[in-house]
C-alpha cells in the first residue's frame, strides 16, 4: 500500500509518531552503551531497541528483547537497566508511544525490584541510580493517574505504590482522586494501594492513622458490590470488619470481579475459610463452565490433608458437570488418595471418553490400585494409542496446574499389584523405543515391580550393550539370582572401565553373591570421595566393605554440610550396614529429616525415612518427629501440584512404617 492509498488517519498518526521520535530518544546517543552491561553482555543493542519501541510494528519484539536483557530475571540492576529506566518512564508518559501498558509493567518491575533485591545487590551503584531515577520521576508519574485510559491509570498506581519513600504524597493523591474515579477496577486499585501502604508502615504514623480511619469509615454495607475491596483493605490493616466470613459473603457479587485465587491469597493460612472458598470455586467453575477456579481447589488440597477429605464429596459431584469440569474433577480425585476411592465406579465409566478425560480416568483408577486401569495403561505403553507420555514434569510453586498430567512411569508405579499384566507391554516398549527417557523411566518401574520384572531380563541384558547400561544394572541387581541369565554379559563388563563397569561388578555381586569383582576395582572412590551411588553399593556389601570404612567415616566427619544430601544419607546408611552401629547414621539422618520439622521435605528426606524402617528400634529417637509427620494436617511439601500431594502421602506412609518398625 502506498502512502497515497493509506487512510488519512493512519498517515497522520504515522507522521506524528515519527516527528515525536526525536524527542523521545533525546539523550540516547549521548550514552556510551558499549560501556554498560545487561544480562547478555554489552548493551550496544539498547539504542536500537529503544528506537524500535516507538514504532507500532516493531514495539512488541523490541520491548521483549529489552525486558529479557536489562531486567532479565530480577535480583539485581544491571548498569544498562539503570540507564534505560528514565527512557522507559518517558515512553510511558507519552500517549503516542504504542503498548504503553506493557512498558509500564517493565517500569513497575524495576520499582518493585528495590524491595526484592538482597544485599549486596541492593547497594550496588546501578541499583541506587535506578532507584534515584524512579523517585525523581515521582511527580511526573503522577500524571499517569490522569490518563483517560483506565489501564494506564492502573499501571501508574502499581508503580507509584512501590515508591514507598513518597507514600505520604501518594496517599494524598489517591484520596483526592478516589471520589471522582469512575472505573471500578481503578478505584479498587486505589483503595488497595492505600491499604498496602498503611499496612507496610510506609506511611508516617499520623498519615497511617488518618488513612486507616478514612478507609474504615467508608466500608460499604452488605450488598454493595464495592464492599469486598474495602473489606480486603480493612483486613490488611487489621480492622475487625475484615473477617474471613465477611470476605466470603461479599465475594460472589463483588465489582470488580475477583478470582478465587486472588481472594485465597488474602485469606492466607485460614484453613476453614480456604476450604469454604474452594467449595465456592467448584460451584463457580461448574456454572461458567470454566475449570480455572478448580486450580484453587487443588492448591488447598495440597496445603492441608484434611482439606482433601473435606472437598472430595464436592469434587465427586462435579463429575456430572460439563466436559472441562469433569476432566478437572477427575484430575483432583486422582490425587485424593483413599478419600476419592468411593468415586471409582463413576470414574471408571469415563474410561471410554476420548482424549484426556479417559486418560485421567485411567490415572485415577491406577492411583487407587484398581485393575480397571490396566488395559488403558497397557495400550499406552504399546502406543495404541499413547496417552501417557514418556517422561514427567516437575515444578515447585504453590499453584496447582490442572494441566500437569502424569507420565507413564507415574501411572505404572501405582499398579505394582498387576505387574504380571503390564510387564509384557513394558518389554515391548523397551524393544521398540530405545530412547534415554524410556530406559530411565521404565527401569524405575521394573525395579519397583520386584520379582515380576524377571520376565524382562532379556531386554535388560540387551540394554547392557547400549549407551544406557546403568539403569539396566539397577533392575538386575534388584532381581538378584533371578537375573542369572545376564551373568555372562555382566562378567565381561565388570572388568572394563568407567561407571558402567563398576555398576556391572556390583550387579554381579547381587546376582551371584561374589563380591570380589566389585571389591577388586580401584574406582569406587573418585578423588578420595565416595558418591551416593558408590555408597549405596558399599552398603549392600555390609561388613564385606569394611576396608572402605575409614574413607566413609572421614568423608562424613569432615563434611557435615553433606549430611542432608544424597551423598550424606547413603554414606550414613552404608556406615550402619557395615558396622551395625547406628550412632553416626542417626546423626546424619537428623540433618536429612530436618525439613520435616518445618512442614517441608526433600526427596532425600523420603530416602532417610525408608532407611529408618530398616533401622527398626534404633530409630526411636525420631519417634516424636515421626508422629508429627504422620499426624499433622499441614502437608510436607517439596514439589508443586499433584506431585506435592503424592510426595506427602508417601512421606506420611513412610513415617508410619518407621514408627511401626521402631516399636518392634
N, C-alpha and C positions, 0 to 999 in steps of 0.2 A: 504494500500500500504506500503510495507517495504522500508527501506532505499535503499536496493539493486535495487528495481524496480523503484524508483523515477528518474525523469530526472536529468542528471548530473548538469544542470544549477540550478535546484531547490535546490539540495543538497548543491552546492557551496554557493548559496545565504543564505541558512539557517545556514550553518556553519559560514559564515562571519558575519551574523547578531548576532548569539549567542556569537561569540568572541568579538563583539563590545559592547554587552550589559553592560559588567562590566564597561567599560569606560563611557558609557552614564549615568550609575547610580552611578558613583563615588560621594561620599558625601551624598547620600540619607540616608544611615544608620546612619550617624553622627548627624542627626537632630532628636530631640525629638518631633516627630509629635503628640504624645498624649498631649503635652502641647500647641499645636496650635489648632485653630478652623477654621471651614468653615461654610457654611450656615446651616448645619445639625448637628453641634456639633464637637466632637473630630475629628482630622484629621488623625486618626490611619490608615484609608484605603488608604491614599495618596501614600505611597510607593508601595503598590500592584498595584494601577492604573498606576503609572509611569512605573513599570516593564512590565505590560501588554501592554503598548503603544509601546513597542519595537517589538512586535510580530504582524505580519500582520493579524493573525487570531483573535486577541483579541483587537487590537488597537482601532477600532471604538467604541465599547462599553465602553472601559476604558476611552477614551477621553470624551465621552458623560457624563460619571459619574463624571469625574474630572471637566469638564466645569460647570455642574449643581451645584457642591458643592463649588468650590473655587471662581468662578466668579459669579455664580447664576444669579441674575438679575441686577448686577451692583449697582451703588450707593455708594459703599464703597469697601475697600480692606480688606478682612479677613486676619488674620495672616498667615493662610495656603496659601493664594494666594500670599502674598509677598515671601514666602519661595519657592513656586513652579515655579515662573516665570523664575529664572535662568536655571532650568532644561528644561523648555519648549523651551527656546532660544537655549539651547544646542541641543535638539532634532531637532529643526527646521533647524539648521545648518548642521546636519549630513545627507548626501544623502542616507544612508542605512535605515533610520527610515521611516516606512510607514506613509502614509497620512499626509505628511508634510504641505500641503496646509491648512488642517483643523487645524493643530497645530498653523500655522501662524495666522489663524483667531482668535484663542484664545489669542495669544500674542498681536495681534492688539487691541483686546477688552480692555486689560489692558493698552495699550499705550494711547488709547483714553479716558479711564476712568478718567485719570487725568484732562481732560478738562470738563468732565461731572459731576464730584462729586461736591457737595456743602459742605460748612463748617457746622459742624466741621470735617466731614469725610475726607476732603482733607488734613487736617493737622495731621491726626492720624499717629502714628508711622508706622503702617503697610503700609499706603499709601505712606509715604515718603520713606520707604525702597524699596517698589516696584518701585517707580519712579527712585530711585538711581540705582537700578539694571538694569533697561531698558537703562538709559542714559550711564551707564558704559559699556553696550554691544553695543553701537552705532557703533564703528569701526568694531566689529565682524559682526553685522547685515548688514553692507555694502557689505559683501561678498555675500549676497543673490542676489545682483544686477548682479553678475557674474555667477549665476547659469544657466546651459543650459536649464532648464525648464522655459518657459515663465510664468507659473502660480506661480512659486516660486518668480520670479522677481517681479511680480505684488503684491504678498503678502508682499514681503520685502519692497517695496516703500510705501505701505499702512501703515506699522508700522513706518517706518522712518519719514514720514511726520507728524506723531503725536508727535514726539520728537522735539518740536519746539525750545527747548534750543540749538539744534545743527542745526538749519535751514540754517545758512550760509554755513556750511560744506556740508549739503545735496544738496544745490543749486549748489555748485561747482561740486559735483559728478554727478548730473543729467545732467548738461550742458555738462560735459565732455563725458558722455556715450551716450547722445541722438543721435549724428550723426551716431554712429555705431549700434544702436538698430534696428534690422530688423523686429521685431514683432510689428505690428501696434497697438495692444492693450497695450503693454508695453510702447511703445513710447508715446501713448496718456496719459497714467497714469503719465509718467514723466512730460509731459507738464502741465497737470492739477495740479500736485503736486507743481510745481514751481509757478503757478499762485495762488494757495491756500496759500502757504507760504507767498507770497508777499502781497496778499490781506488781510491776517490776521495780517499784520505787525509783523510777526515772524522774518523777516529778518531785519538786521540793515539797516538804511536809505540808505547808499551807495550801499549795496548789493541789496536792493529792487529796487532802480532806475536802476541798471545795469541789473537785471533780467527782469524787466518790458520792458526795451529797447530791450533786446535780444529777448524776445518773440514777441514784436510788429514788429520788423524788419523781422521776419520770417513767417508772416501770408501768407499762400499760396494764389494764385489767384483763382478766381471763376473757378469751375470745378475740382479743386484738391480735392481728397477725404479726405485729412487731414485737409481741411480748417475749418470744424466745430469745431474740437478740439481747434485750435488756436483762433477761434473767441470766443469760450466759455472762454478761458483763458483771452482774451482781455476784455470780459465783466466783469469778476471777478475783473479785475484791473481798471475798469472804462474807458477803452480805447474806443474811438469813433467808432472803427470798430466793436465792439461787439453789434451792434443793433439787435433788435428782427427780423427785416426784413432780415438782413444778415444771422442770425442763421437759420431762416426758409428756406431760399433759399438753404443753404448748407446742410440741414438735409437729404433730400431724398437719396443722393448718398454718404453719409459720410462713411468713413472707419477709425476706427471700427464702425460698425453699432450700433447706439444707439436707445433706446426705446423712445417712445413719453413721457413716464413718466419721464425719465431722463432729457429730454430737457425741460419739463414743470417745473421741479424744478429750472432750470436755468432761465426760463422766469419769475418765481415768480408771482407777482401781476399784470403783464401786461395783462389786460383782453382781449384786441383785439388780441394780439399775442397768448394767450392761446386758444381763440376761433378758430383762424386760424389753430393752431396746432391740435385742436380737429377734424377739418374737414379733415386734412391730415390723422389723425388716422382712421377716418371712411373709407376712401379710402384704406388705408394700410390694415385694417382688412378685407375688402371685397376681396381684391386681394389675400390675403395669402392662404386660408381663416383662420383667427385666431382672436378670439374675444378679446384677451388680450388688444390690443390698445384701444378698446372701453371703458376700465375702465377709461382712461383719459377723455373721453367724459363725463362720469358720474361725475368725480371729478370736472370738470369745471362747469357743471350744478349745482353741489352742492355749488359752491363758489359764483356764480352770478346768480341772477334771469334772467337777460337779456340774459345770455348765453343759457338758456333753450329755450327761444323763438328763438334765432338765429340759434340754432343747430337742432331743431326739424325737419325742412324740410329734412336735410341731413340724419337724423336718419330714418325718414319715408321712404326715398328712399332705405335705406338698407334692408327694409322688403323683397325686391326682391333678396337679396343676398343668399349665401349658408346657410344651416340649422343652423350652430352655430352662424352665424352673425344675422340671422333672430331672434333667441331667444334673443340674447343680445339687439337687436334693440327694441323688444317688452318690455324688462325689462326697458330700458331707456324711452320709450314712456309712460310706466305705471306711471312714476314719474313726467312726464312733465306737468301734470295738463291740463288746458284748451288748452295749446299750442299743445298738441298731439291729441286732440279730433277729429281733421279733418281726422285723420287716422283710426277712429273707425271701418269703414266698412272693411277696409283692414285687420285690426287686427281680426275682427270677423270671417273672412274667415279661420283664423288659429286655431279656437276653436276645430276643429276636428283633429288637429295634435296630434299624440301620445306623451305622456310623458310631459316633462317640457314646451315645446313650447305652447301646448294647455292650460296648467295651467297658464302660464304667460299671455296668451291672455285673459283668464278669469279675471285675476287680473287687467290688464289694463282697460278692459271694466268696471269692478267694480269701479275702481278709477274715472271713468268718469260718474258713476251712470247709466250705460247702462244696461237695463233689460236683454240683451242677455247673461250677465254673470251669471244670476241666476241659470239656470239648472246645469251648471258645479259646482257652489258653493254648491248647494243643494246635488248633488251627492257626493261631497267630504265630506260634513257633515255626510252623511249616509254611508260613506266608500264604495262607489260604482262607481269608486274606490276613495280612499282618496288621493288627490293630494296636498292638503294644510295641513301641519302638525298642530297638536295642540300645541301651544306654539310659541314663536317667538325669534329671535336673535337680539342682540344689540351689537354695537361696537362703539368706539369713535374716531378712527383715521380718517385722511383725505382721505384715499384711498377708492375708490368706488369698492366694491366687487360685481361683476356681479353674483356671485352665492349665494348672500344673498337674499333669497326669503321670501315672507311674510308668516305669519301663517294664519290660517283660520279666527281668530278674526280680523286681519288686513284687510282681504278682506271683511268680513261681515259688518264691521263698515261703509264702503262706500256705502252700499246698503240699508240704512235705509228706503229709499222710497219703497222698496219691502219687508219690514219686514213681511207682511202677508204671502208672499210666502216662506220665509225662517224659520219662527218660528216653523212650524211643524217639519222640519228637525232638528232644534236645540233641540226641545223637545225630539225627538227620540234619539239624541246623549246623552243628559243628562240622559236618562233612561238606555242606553246601555253602557255608558262609564263613570262610576262614579269617575274617577281619579281626582286628585287635579288640574292638568293643565286644564282639561275640565271645571271643576267648575269655576275656576277663569277666564278663557278666555271667555266662553260663557255667564257667568253672566254679564261681561262687555258689551258684545254685546246686551244682553237683556235690560240692563239699558239704553243704548243709543237708543234702539228702542221705548222706551216710551210706550204709550197705547197698541201698538200691542203686547207687551210682556205679556199682561194679560192672553193670552191663555196658557202660561206656568206656571201659578200659581200652578197647581197640582204638577208639577215636582219641583218647587221651595219650595213648602211646604214639600214635601218628603225630600228635601235636608236639611231642618231644623233639621231633626233627624239623620243626619250623622255627620262626623267629620268636615264638612265644612259648618256650618250654616251661618257664617257672609256674604259670597258672596251672598247667597240667600236673606238675610235680606236687603242688599243694593238694590236689584232689587225690592223686595216687597215694600220697603219704597218709591222707585221712583214711583211705581204704585199707592200708596195711597189707597183710598177707593176701587179701582178696585181689590185689593188683600184681600178683606174681608174674602174670604174662608180660609185664613191662620190664622184668628184671634184666634181660639181656641189653636192652637199649639203655637202661639206667646205668648198668655197669660200664658200658662204653663211654657214656657221657661223664661219669664220675671222675675219670682220670684226665679230663680236659681242663681248659682254663675258663675263667670268668664266672659270673654269678650263677649261670645255669649249671655249671659243673658242681658247685657247692650245693645247690639245691638238689641235684640228682643224687649226690652222695648221701645227703640227709634222707631223701626219699627212699634210697636203697636200704638204709637202716630201718626205716619204718616198715618196709615191705619184708625184709629178710631177718631183721634183728641183729645184723652185723654192723657195729659202729665204726669199724676200722677205716673204711673208705672216707668217712667224714672226718674222723679224728686225725687221719693222715694228712689232711690238707693244711696248708700253711696260710690260707687266705680267709680264715674265719674272722680274723681281725683286719680291719682296714686302717692303717696308720695308727695302730695301738687303740683303735676304737671298735667296739662291737655294736653294730646297729641292731635295730629291733628284730629284723628277720633272723639274723645270726643268733641273737639271744634266745629267741623262741626255739630255735633248733637245738641249742645247747641245753635248754630246759628240758626238752624231750629226752635227752640222754641221761638226765638225772646225775647220779654220782659218777657215771662214766665220764662226765665232762669236768671232773674235779681239777684237772690241770689248768683250766681256764678261770678257776675261781679267783685267783689274785687279780686278774685283769678285770673281772666283773666288779669285785669289791673296790678296786682303785677307781674305776670309772664312776661308780655310784657315789663314793665318798668325796671325790674331787669335784664332781659336777652335780650338786644337789639341784641346780636350776633345771636339770633334765628330768627330775623325778616325775613331774606331771605330764611328761611326753611319752610317746610310744616307746622310744628307746628306754626311758627310765622304768616304765611299767614292766616291759618284757625282761629287762635285766633284773629287776627286783624279784619277779616271779621265778626266773631261772635260778637266782641265788637260793631261793627257798627250795626249789626242786632238787638242787644239787646237795644242799646241806641239811634240809629238813628243819632248819632254824628260821622261823618266820619274822624275827625281830627287824632286820633291815628291810625286808619286803613290806612289812606293815608301815614302816616309816615312809617308804616310797608311795604306797597306796594312799596314805593320809593326804599327801600333796595332790595326787591324781584325783581324789574324791572331793577335794575342797570346793569345786564349783557346786556340788550338791548342797552345800551349806548356804548358797546364795540363790537357790531355785534355778540353777543352771546345770548344764552338763557339757562335756566334750565327748567326742567318740571314744577317746581313750578312757574316759570315766566309766563307760559301759564295759570296757575290757577289764578294768580293775574290779568291777562288780562281778564279772564272770569268774575271775580268779579267786575272789573272796569265797565263792561257793566251794572251790577246791580246797581252800584253807580250813574250812569247817570251823570247829570250836576255837581255833587260833584267832578268828576274826571277831570274837566277842567284843573287843574294844570298840568296834564300829556299830554296835547294836543300836545306840541312840540315833546315830546318823541314818542307819538303815531303816529304822522305824519311821523317821521323819520322811525319808524318800518314798517309802511305801504308802504313807498315810496322808501326807499333806495334800491340800486341794490345789495349790498352785503348781502348775506343771514344771518339770525340769527341762529347760529349753536349750536347744542349740540351733537346729535348722528352722526355717520358716515353713508355713503352710502345713499340709497334711503330714509331711515327713517329721515335723516337730512333734506332732501328736503321736505318731508311731514310735518315735525315739523315746518319748516319755513313757509310753506303755511298756516298752522293752525295759527301760531302766527301773520302772516300778516293779515289774515281774522279777527282774534280777535281784533287786533288793529283798524281795520276799523270799526268793530261793536262798540268798545268803543268810537271811535270818533263820530259816529252817535248818540250814547246814550248821550254823553256829550253835544251835540249840541241841544238836545231837550229842 
